[in-house]
């Protein structure tokens, strides 16, 4: 039986080694339910599993050059459910790439580095603190 209190995390990256490292880090340092996908297409096909957060690689073309890239996948996720937070992950440390991701409604942009996992953890924590505040505000406003 799945614990309903666990955050369901989708990890999407075409680099199998990096994807496995992310999965191991999240499982060792936090209590998540994790599903991993090597392509954006696989992620999209499984959105009915209702992820709480998606960590999505920007490029996604290492396995299949014709595969959807991260921005295309981000747009499809937001089209499916605009409330799913998506954190973009990339080896590119370029402001233009980060801005492009944010224009497509990514929740955050994290550069792949030695500190990426810590940054991802903080970002996920912030997302859920914000969601909690939204619920509390909504509850308060409903009683006014």
Buried (B, 14 or more C-beta within 10 A) or exposed (E): EEEEEEBBBBBBBBBEEBBEBBBEBBEEEBEBBBBBBBBBBBBBEBBEEEBBBBBBBBBBBBEEEEBBBBBBBBBBBBEEEEEBBBBBBBBEEEEEBBEBBEEBBBBBBBBBEEEBBEBBBEBBEEBBEEEEEEEEEEEEEEEE
